[in-house]
């Protein structure tokens, strides 16, 4: 009974976060089904998240109907809602930017930055709108040495960070316009 009460509160709080993450009409439900009173390692209930991103669509299992970008934003929303009760001190987000860009990417960056106020957040992203919110920016580099691939993680200094964001914006031909835009993204973040 307590899980079912908590499920209703949790789903409403997650829906509110999803509005801030640019899924304004999302509905999220939490189905709690008894497994016939059989107690297992995870309790006696089966819990499933149900999701609909668009008006008029029925709630269906999140794992079946959410796109990669929606799934990433639902996870971020869940983590944001549970942050005060969560004992995990480090969150790792890989591809939280899947299928998004522009204003949605900025909203995700803002939520990640807010989460980083109370947790360590490691975020692998290809979007400058998200990377601009980082307190510390690293670049992952791959090199071939003696026929083997070697990966190196490099902490970027402020000007290197501008250059990296400009490269993310412009591609291989970094222009002064891209550098200016990169500085503006950092300032706005």
Buried (B, 14 or more C-beta within 10 A) or exposed (E): EEBBEEBEEBBEBBBEBBEBBBBEEBBBBBBBEEEEEEEEEEEEBEEEBBBBBEEEEEBEEBEEBBEEBBBBBBBBBBBBBEBEEEEEEEBEBEBBBBEBEEEBBBBBBBBBBBBBEEBEBBBBBEBBBBBBBBEEBBBEEEEEEEEEEEEEEEEBEEEEBBBBBBBBBBEEEBEEEBBEBBBEBBEEB
